[in-house]
Every structure is written in C-alpha cells, then in structure tokens.
C-alpha cells in the first residue's frame, strides 16, 4: 500500500481544471455530448482504490470540472465504483436526451465512492443510470478506475501536461468517427483522389 498523501485540495482542483481544459481543447466537442469522469479519491490520497474515500477530494474534483463542461454545454457522467457496477451519476436532462434508463440506487461513501457521492450532492437534478451505452465522447480517468466501457468507438488517447492528480495516475480520452471503406475511401474533402 502506498503512503498516505494528505491532498492539497487546491492543488487537486488546479490539476483537474488544467486537465479538463486540455481535454476540451483536444476533443473539440459539440454541445450536449457526454464526458465521463471515473476515479478514486483513495488513489488521489495515495491509498489503494476504494480504501479511503474522501468526499472533500470528490468535491474538489467536481468544482474544477463542472464549470468548464457546463460552459461548453456538455454533460458530465460520474462513474460509481464496482459496488454499483460502474453505474453513473448524470443530470436528469442528460438521461432524458439520451434515453438512458434511470435506476434506483443512491451512491454513498462505501458504495459508489467519493466522486459519485459528491456528484449526487452537487448536480442540479442528479439521477443514476446503469450505463451510457458507450455514448460518451470523451473522458478523464483519475486513479485507473477504467472508464472505457462508457466511451464510444473510436477512442484516441489525449496526452496532456497533467500526468497525475495527487498520487493518482491520470489518463484522458477523446473519440473520433470510425473510418470505414477501403482503398477508394476518402476521409475528408482534402484527401487526394485514390488512384
């Protein structure tokens, strides 16, 4: 087990704000897309995933992520822990827009984790959905909680300047449309004619 790191909540907020800003610049998402957040507040503190849940850390992460996402007209989906089968907290408007099935569960520290619990307390009209049916256009994973099941094909890693938040490893992903076709396919107006 790693040594306990008492997180500087302002440093957590600053790191997450920079990460989400870089992700949004790389992904260039249109309004109403879903961005998934998965993470472990325990890992941010240098502990094993699920062992030291912190609502303060969860609130600091959300305080950094929500303003830029809301300003861009995007939905945040916050993944709960394995005890909720990775269900996600979303705004009711997101569930309605995407036809997501709302489930009956209320995340808390020991079943849902710090991020999902903080989302329930922070979102305007939060609901929990079982999944987003691989419709998320981008995501941030703090602490290797694994969010890939929620991301639509084709995922492209985003390499930003933020490598970790507290003691937790950070990864980011965006998506692009699938490239289909064969030798004669063109993928933009600028592609040369196959020949």
N, C-alpha and C positions, 0 to 999 in steps of 0.2 A: 504494500500500500504506500502511496506517495505521502510525503509530509503534508500536513495541513497548511494551506495558504489562506490567510485571512485576506479576502479580496478587498481591494480598494474599489468601492462601488463606483466612484467617479471614473477610475481607470477602466472599469468594465464598461461603463456607459460610453466613454470616448472610443474605446476599441470597437464596440458594436456599431456605433454611429458611423465610424470610418468604413467598416466592413460593408454595411448596408449601402452606403453611398457608392462605394466601388462596385458592388453587385448591380445596383440600378444603372450605373453608367455602362457597364459591360452588357447587361441584358437588354436595355432599351425596350422596356415592356409597355405595351398599350394599357390603357385604363382597364380596370376590372379583372386583371389577371391575379392568380393566386401565387403568393410567395410562402413557402413552408419554412418554419423555424423548428429545428429539432435541437435538443441539447440537454446537458446535465449540469445543474447548478452545483452538484457534488464535484464533478470534474473541474469546474472553474475554480473550486477551492482546493484542488489538488488531491481529492479523495476518489475512491472507486465510485463508479456510476451507481446512483441510487442509494448511497450510504449516508450522505449529509445534505439533504435537501435544504435549500435556503430560499425563502420567499423574497428576502431582500435582494438577493442576486437576481432572481427571476424578474422582479420589478425593475431593476436597473437595466437589464437586457431589453425589456419591453419599452422602457422610457426612451431608449435610444432608437429602437426600430420603428415604433408606431408613427412618429411624426413624418419622417420621410416617405414611408409607404402610403400613409393616408394622403399626404400632399400630392403624391403621384396617382392617387385614385386606385391603389392596389389593395387587395385583401391579404391579411396575414392569417395563416393557418398554423397554430402552435401544436406540435405533436406531443401527446402524452406519453408516458412511459409504458413499458411492456405489460404492466398490470392492467392497463386499459387497452391492450392490444394495439398500441400506437394510434388510438383514436385522436382526433384533432379538435381543438377549440377554434371556432370561427365565428364571425359575426353572422347573425341570422340572415342578413341580406345576402351574404356570400352563399349560404346554404340554399337560399331560395333561388338565386340567379343560376346556380349550377345544378339544381335539382338533387342536392345531397340529402341523404336520409339522416334525420336527427335521431340520436339515441339517448336513452335515459341513463345518465351517469353524471356524477359531479366530481371532477378531479379535486384531490386534496394532496397534501404533502406526501403521504405514503402510498398513494395510488393515483398517479397522474404526474407527479413531480412538480418542482418549483415553477417551471415556465408555464405549464398548463394551468396550474392553480392561480398564478399571477394573472394569466390571460382572462380567466373567469372573473376576476375581480376588477380588471382594467377595461375590457372591451365594453362597448356601449350596450350591446344586446347579444351576449355570448350564448352559443349553443355548442354541443359536442356532436360531431359526425364521425361515423365509423371510418370513413376514408374520403379522399377527394378524387377517387377513381383515376389516379395518375394524370390529373389535370393541372398540377402546379407547374408554372412556367419557370420558376427559379426557387432557390432555397439556400439556407445557411444552416450548417450543422456545427454545433459547438460541443466538443467532447465526444465525437464519434458515436452519436446516438443512432445514426443511419436513417436517412430520410428518403432514400432512393425509391421506395415503393410508392411515394406520392408524386414523384416527378414524371412528367410525360416524356416520351422519347422525342428527340434525341438529346441526351444530357451532354453538356460541354463544361468541363471544369473551368472555374474562374479563379485565376491566380491574383490575389490582391496583396496589398502590403501587410495586412493583418494576418499573422500566422497562428495566433493564439489569443484567447481571452482568459485572463487569469492564468491558471495552469492548464487550461483545456485547449486542445488542438482545434483549429477552425478550418473548415472547408466550405467552399461555395460552388454553386452550380447554376447554370442557365440552360435553356433549351433552344433548339432551332428546329425548323421543319425538317422532316425526313427528306433526303434526296432520293428520288425514285427514277427509274428509267435505266437506260443502258448507254451504249456508245453514242447514240444520236441525241441523247437528252441534253438540254441546256438548263442552267440553273439561274440565269439572270439574262437581261437584255444585252449585257456587255459580253457574255460568253461568246467566243468565236463559233462560227458555224462548224459543226462536225464535218470532217471531210475526208 
